[in-house]
């Protein structure tokens, strides 16, 4: 694979991953804003004044509510980002380019640790 072909594969993956991650980012921002607004609403219903509020006035239950939402969002975002990147890479590798073609070559059981065919062994094609 040449440097230009590698760049084409990388670029194909990059823009596909970006296209798929933009909606996820928007959803996560909206979810974060809704979580903060919900937490502030819970604080105002509990009778605390939002203008004079600081962390020392929050109860353990209120802090756990804020913390659990952030942790859930972080874990879900991490899992979805990994899944989207796998999907984007598979999408990119299944693409066709005009000047070259990618082909997945499964590992050969008889090859072992040898990187290529033996000299003079023309029965197997060379791996590139």
C-alpha positions as CSV (number, residue, x, y, z in Angstrom):
1,X,0.0,0.0,0.0
2,X,1.4,3.4,-0.9
3,X,1.3,6.4,1.2
4,X,-1.3,8.0,-1.0
5,X,-3.5,4.9,-0.8
6,X,-3.1,4.9,3.0
7,X,-4.1,8.5,3.1
8,X,-7.2,7.8,1.0
9,X,-8.3,5.0,3.4
10,X,-7.6,7.2,6.4
11,X,-9.5,10.1,4.9
12,X,-12.4,7.8,4.0
13,X,-12.6,6.6,7.6
14,X,-12.2,10.1,9.1
15,X,-15.0,11.7,7.3
16,X,-17.3,8.8,7.8
17,X,-16.6,8.8,11.5
18,X,-17.1,12.5,11.6
19,X,-20.5,12.3,9.8
20,X,-21.6,9.6,12.3
21,X,-20.2,11.3,15.4
22,X,-21.8,14.8,14.8
23,X,-25.3,13.6,15.6
24,X,-24.0,11.8,18.7
25,X,-22.4,15.0,19.9
26,X,-25.5,17.0,19.4
27,X,-27.6,14.4,21.3
28,X,-25.1,14.3,24.1
29,X,-25.1,18.1,24.5
30,X,-28.9,18.2,24.5
31,X,-29.0,15.4,27.1
32,X,-26.4,17.3,29.2
33,X,-28.5,20.5,29.1
34,X,-31.7,18.6,30.0
35,X,-29.9,16.9,32.9
36,X,-28.6,20.2,34.3
37,X,-32.0,21.9,33.9
38,X,-33.6,18.9,35.6
39,X,-31.1,19.0,38.5
40,X,-31.7,22.8,38.9
41,X,-35.4,22.2,38.9
42,X,-35.1,19.6,41.6
43,X,-33.0,22.1,43.7
44,X,-35.6,24.8,43.3
45,X,-38.4,22.5,44.3
46,X,-36.5,21.6,47.4
47,X,-36.7,25.2,48.5
48,X,-33.1,26.3,47.9
49,X,-32.4,29.7,46.4
50,X,-30.5,29.2,43.1
51,X,-28.8,32.6,43.3
52,X,-27.0,31.8,46.6
53,X,-26.4,28.2,45.9
54,X,-22.9,26.6,46.2
55,X,-21.7,23.1,46.6
56,X,-21.7,23.2,50.4
57,X,-25.5,23.7,50.4
58,X,-26.2,20.6,48.4
59,X,-27.3,17.4,50.0
60,X,-25.7,14.1,49.3
61,X,-28.8,13.0,47.3
62,X,-28.6,16.0,45.1
63,X,-24.9,15.6,44.5
64,X,-25.4,11.9,43.7
65,X,-28.2,12.9,41.2
66,X,-25.8,15.3,39.4
67,X,-22.9,12.8,39.5
68,X,-24.9,9.8,38.3
69,X,-26.2,11.6,35.3
70,X,-22.7,12.7,34.3
71,X,-21.3,9.2,34.8
72,X,-24.1,7.6,32.8
73,X,-23.6,10.2,30.0
74,X,-19.8,9.6,29.9
75,X,-20.1,5.8,29.8
76,X,-22.8,5.8,27.2
77,X,-20.9,8.3,25.1
78,X,-17.7,6.2,25.3
79,X,-19.5,3.0,24.3
80,X,-21.4,4.7,21.4
81,X,-18.3,6.4,20.1
82,X,-16.4,3.1,20.0
83,X,-19.3,1.4,18.2
84,X,-19.6,4.3,15.7
85,X,-15.8,4.1,15.0
86,X,-16.1,0.4,14.3
87,X,-19.0,1.0,12.0
88,X,-17.2,3.8,10.2
89,X,-14.0,1.7,9.7
90,X,-16.1,-1.2,8.3
91,X,-17.9,1.2,6.0
92,X,-14.6,2.7,4.9
93,X,-12.9,-0.7,4.3
94,X,-15.9,-1.8,2.2
95,X,-15.5,1.2,-0.1
96,X,-14.0,1.0,-3.6
97,X,-11.4,3.3,-4.9
98,X,-10.6,3.8,-8.6
99,X,-6.9,3.1,-8.4
100,X,-6.7,0.2,-5.9
101,X,-8.8,-2.3,-3.9
102,X,-8.5,-3.5,-0.3
103,X,-8.9,-7.1,0.4
104,X,-9.0,-8.7,3.9
105,X,-6.6,-11.7,4.0
106,X,-7.3,-14.1,6.8
107,X,-4.4,-15.5,8.7
108,X,-3.1,-18.7,7.2
109,X,-2.7,-21.6,9.7
110,X,0.3,-23.0,7.9
111,X,2.2,-19.8,7.7
112,X,3.1,-19.4,11.4
113,X,5.5,-16.5,12.1
114,X,6.8,-16.1,8.5
115,X,5.9,-12.7,7.1
116,X,5.6,-13.8,3.5
117,X,6.0,-16.8,1.2
118,X,9.2,-18.8,1.1
119,X,11.6,-17.9,-1.8
120,X,10.7,-20.1,-4.7
121,X,7.2,-21.0,-3.3
122,X,4.9,-19.8,-6.1
123,X,1.9,-21.8,-4.9
124,X,0.8,-19.0,-2.5
125,X,0.3,-15.4,-3.5
126,X,2.4,-12.8,-1.6
127,X,0.6,-10.8,1.1
128,X,0.8,-7.1,0.6
